[in-house]
Amino acid sequence: MGNRTGSQRTGGRAQRLEKRAAKPVFDPCPPGQVGGQYRPLSDQDVQAIYDTALKLLAELGMGEVPTRLYDDLTAAGAQVLPNGRLGFPRTLVEDAIAAAAKKFVLHGRDDTRSIEVGGDRVHFGTGGAAVQTLDLETRLYRPSTLQDLHDFTRLQDTLENVSWFTRCCVATDVPDNFKLDVNTAFSLICNTTKPTATSFTLAEYVAPIVQMLDIAAGGEGAFSKRPFIKAHISPVISPMRYGEDAVDVVYECIAHNIPMSCITAAQSGATAPATLAGFLAQSLAETLASLVMVHAIRPGFPMIFSNWPLVIDLRTGAFAGGGGEIAVLNAASAQVSNWLGLPSGVAASMTDSKAIDAQYGAEKALTALAAGLGGGNLIYESSGMTASLLGASFEAFVLDNEMLSSVYRALRGIEVNEETLGYGAIVQSVLGDGHFLGSSHTFNAMERDYFYPKLADRDAPITWAEKGAPDIWQRARDAARGILASHHPDYLSQGQIRAIKDRFPILPVKR
């Protein structure tokens, strides 16, 4: 048979286990896997959706265009239509697509945590503006607080599959909008060094918050040179009009070099057509309107093309975050964005379930896998969200982190080479012990090819019963409690904290 690498035995089981424990474990499912394997649309479908979107922009146009933006758009080539709206000729839209940033870095304050956006790489992260938190103790929902936001931020700081963190809940106990925006940004810089994202209620809040971020970055102007927070903005309101306050925020973010996710979040049958194809055409037109806006202000400025199709239950009008329709829509949105060569943002894991139950798991896994296979560069809402985005859950964060490992493993696919085909191992096992247990080939595959969950239960029924028959909710609650009890990051110096508190209305929380 010859001497085939990978098919020879290397010692006893105890020795191999000792070796495995002594060396770093290979991660079989790291973030940044290649997506795009799932293409729900044919090439002809994509072209038809794109052509309809361009027709909408050219012939129907955009309404309620703020004066400042109107001047910039018309200077770039937009035209006033007979209906009084502002139309975008096909050439203007295609110029904006051609000039758009195709890849760029979302910086973390720790550069080892930075990620590149664009191309075919997939990263899962967070989003949302939940107004309720699923309480760890009562298992019931209550209004979200600033303390919750700090706790969610430090919890996710330990989770390897959350590639960036957008504030997941709104601190409902902070009624003042400026204080809310300031304290939200402060919670991010205190508790994580990952890339982060937030929103700004008004444009006038951007400059002072950037001053606070400069303190964290090391001095005046330091943040804008290497921005570690991006802005989530919805400058287009469905159907087909601009929102003045959000457009003003866009101008301020560009002035301070803050990358943006310009998010379109139309709802099927309400603010967009109920047909999935019509929905995709309108939603694409609206997200392209954001891109044209950015192009008119500063061509090539970093913008995530965040086309999020959202679904409502047409029987009740309630938002429906889980199901086959939203799974295929977001995968199709990613496909279209990738076809355009733009950094894509879609949404997944927006379960409608209120509890950590079977519905929760089915809806999250279905939509996350579809979005990843669809090739979304940034997949928002993918961790921690419950109750159709009304709720956020500590248990959900740790469970979703584990679920995303399995999604990344599926995206990674199957490596086929001489070693993995295992000819020598098959021959040796067949002519030898008659099984593959304990062979070096199996040991190497165990390290390289398989993900081993910590929370999902793989015990035999009798073992599970002997442990008290715990359910996944209990195991996740214990895991979340353990992280919150032990992980207290100290990412700002005492001097930085004092400087920030001297200048800004920072509210007290437990740290």
PyMOL commands that set and color helices and strands:
alter all, ss='L'
color gray80, all
select helices_A, chain A and resi 13-22+43-60+67-76+90-99+111-113+146-156+177-191+203-217+222-225+244-255+276-297+324-340+358-374+387-389+394-412+418-421+423-431+440-449+461-466+472-486+494-503
alter helices_A, ss='H'
color red, helices_A
select strands_A, chain A and resi 33-34+79-80+86-87+104-106+115-117+121-124+132-134+141-143+165-166+196-198+229-233+236-237+241-242+260-264+303-307+311-313+318-320+344-347+378-380+385-386+391-393
alter strands_A, ss='S'
color yellow, strands_A
deselect
rebuild
show_as cartoon
